[in-house]
Amino acid sequence: MEVKHDKRENSGIFYVENNGERIANLLYIFKDETVFSIEHTVVNPENEGKGIARKLVEAAVDFARKNNYKIIPACPYAKKVLEGSELYKDILF
């Protein structure tokens, strides 16, 4: 499963496609130059339970770490994942 990234000036989307159809995405918005907020994580119902949402969150974490960003997990799913593990304490705002 390949997670793709479409970054814009003040926001971006991590997403997964299947046969050219987007089946999941994670939307983030920059709050300032070093902090972004994960706003929504959505997986099509027929693809739930396959670990896709977690892969999207992990892609956002990798992006944050590589660029020295911090994350505000506004999305309930991202909040559960990121605040539920010591592994992510370094990137939380």
N, C-alpha and C positions, 0 to 999 in steps of 0.2 A: 504494500500500500504506500503510494507516494503522496506526501503532503506537499502541496504547492503553496506559493506565497505571492500575493499581489500587494505590494507596498505602494502607498500613495503619499502625498506630502504630510498629512496629519492623521492618517489612519492606514489600515490595511486589513487583509483577510488571509487567513490560512485556510486551505480547502482541500478536499479530496474529491476526485471524480471517478466515476465508473462508466466506461464506454462513452465518454464525452459528456456525461451528465453529472452535475455537481450533486453529491450526496451528503455532504457535510461541510460546515464552515464555522470559523471562529473569527469574529469581528473585533478589532481593537482600535482605540482612538488615543492619540497622544494627548496628554494633559500638559506637558511641557517638553523640553528637549531631552529629558532623561527618564520620563515616566509615561507609561501607557496603561490604559485600562482595558481589560478584556470585558467587552460589553455583552456579547452573546456567543454561545456555543450551541449549534443546532446540527442534529443528525436526522436524516429522513427516517421515519418510523420503521421502514423495512430493513434498515441497516443498524438499528440500535442493538446494543449488547455485543458488539464486535470489537470494542476497544478503540473505535475511531475518534470519539471525543477526547479520550486521553491522549491519543497521538497528536491531536491538534494542540492541546494544552502543552504537551512536551515540546512541540515545534515552537510555540510562543516562548517557552522558557529558554530554549536553545538560542533563539533570536535575541532575547533579553541579555543573556549571559555574554554572547559574542559582542554585543554592542554596549555593554555596561549600562543597560536600562534597568529600571525597577518596574514592577507590575502591580497594579491595583486590580484585584479580582472582583469586579462588579457582578459578573455572571455567577449565579448560584453554583453551577457545576464547577467552574474554575475555582471558585472560592473553596469549595469542599476539597478539591484535589490539592490545591496549593497550600491552604492553611492546615490541611490534615497530615502533612508530612514535614519532617525536619529537613528533607532533601531540598526544599524550595525556599527556606527561610532567607537565603542570601539575595533573592530577587524580589521579595515582597516589599512594597512601599509602606 
